[in-house]
Amino acid sequence: MLTLFHSPNSRSTRVVALLHELDALDAVRIETVTVARRDGSGAPDARNPHPDRKVPYLVHDGVAVWESSAIMLHLADLFPAAGLSVPVGDPRRGAYLSWFAWYAGVMEPVMMLEAAGVAHPALAATFRGGAEMRARLAEALDGRPYLLGEAFTAADLLLHSPFAFFGKPGVPAIDAWVDRCSARPGAAYAAAFDATRRA
Ligand SMILES: N[C@@H](CCC(=O)N[C@@H](CS)C(=O)NCC(=O)O)C(=O)O
């Protein structure tokens, strides 16, 4: 059994979009919970088993999976028929895994630091900065529609999501990719789903 702990218009919305793209909604119970939001609204929900009361949080046959990258990798592997994962043995698998790790380890921290206006030589030495992050994406998307080439994968769904939420960066290759990913049926489904859910 699969249960996704979700809060509307949050980082778990992209997991709902993925479930739609995977045609897996019937296989997953979506439990809507509240979370503490940065604008001061919301509150931690005692029904949410995440140790920090965050979303997304997935429970698969009693086993927890947390962090968007791990959850999306796991779900895309669980439902391979949709073709959104890259299987072990495929030469694209290394890049596929690396995009998920880079998202969690570099891209999201860099975006948060940039949005907060925080800069420090130690941070730049560790993560580089927003310009380098965008250059990496633009280079990967040069002459190809998606990060892994011609096919849309779960990596595109995850990595385009902050730009879809906070706005495109004004880099042509990235902006066009965000538009392509945002036009997918999963994005429209998740937006409509969230409009019907109140935690
Ligand atoms: N790196 C985590 C971040 C999860 C996260 O911070 N989610 C927010 C919602 S967008 C949350 O649950 N915040 C509630 C809180 O911080 O208490 C992931 O991507 O899964």
Ligand as a Chemical Component Dictionary entry (heavy atoms), coordinates in Angstrom:
data_LIG
# 
_chem_comp.id                   LIG 
_chem_comp.type                 NON-POLYMER 
_chem_comp.pdbx_formal_charge   0 
_chem_comp.three_letter_code    LIG 
# 
loop_
_chem_comp_atom.comp_id 
_chem_comp_atom.atom_id 
_chem_comp_atom.alt_atom_id 
_chem_comp_atom.type_symbol 
_chem_comp_atom.charge 
_chem_comp_atom.model_Cartn_x 
_chem_comp_atom.model_Cartn_y 
_chem_comp_atom.model_Cartn_z 
_chem_comp_atom.pdbx_ordinal 
LIG N1  N1  N 0 13.723 19.044 0.742  1  
LIG C1  C1  C 0 12.381 18.695 1.124  2  
LIG C2  C2  C 0 11.663 19.956 1.551  3  
LIG C3  C3  C 0 10.261 19.662 2.081  4  
LIG C4  C4  C 0 9.617  20.947 2.589  5  
LIG O1  O1  O 0 10.285 21.844 3.137  6  
LIG N2  N2  N 0 8.297  21.015 2.383  7  
LIG C5  C5  C 0 7.563  22.157 2.867  8  
LIG C6  C6  C 0 6.334  22.401 2.001  9  
LIG S1  S1  S 0 6.768  23.186 0.487  10 
LIG C7  C7  C 0 7.040  21.850 4.262  11 
LIG O2  O2  O 0 6.510  20.782 4.468  12 
LIG N3  N3  N 0 7.191  22.781 5.204  13 
LIG C8  C8  C 0 6.656  22.640 6.513  14 
LIG C9  C9  C 0 7.668  22.928 7.577  15 
LIG O3  O3  O 0 8.800  23.340 7.243  16 
LIG O4  O4  O 0 7.337  22.752 8.751  17 
LIG C10 C10 C 0 11.677 18.004 -0.027 18 
LIG O5  O5  O 0 11.827 18.458 -1.162 19 
LIG O6  O6  O 0 10.983 17.008 0.194  20 
# 
loop_
_chem_comp_bond.comp_id 
_chem_comp_bond.atom_id_1 
_chem_comp_bond.atom_id_2 
_chem_comp_bond.value_order 
_chem_comp_bond.pdbx_ordinal 
LIG N1  C1  SING 1  
LIG C1  C2  SING 2  
LIG C1  C10 SING 3  
LIG C2  C3  SING 4  
LIG C3  C4  SING 5  
LIG C4  O1  DOUB 6  
LIG C4  N2  SING 7  
LIG N2  C5  SING 8  
LIG C5  C6  SING 9  
LIG C5  C7  SING 10 
LIG C6  S1  SING 11 
LIG C7  O2  DOUB 12 
LIG C7  N3  SING 13 
LIG N3  C8  SING 14 
LIG C8  C9  SING 15 
LIG C9  O3  DOUB 16 
LIG C9  O4  SING 17 
LIG C10 O5  DOUB 18 
LIG C10 O6  SING 19 
# 
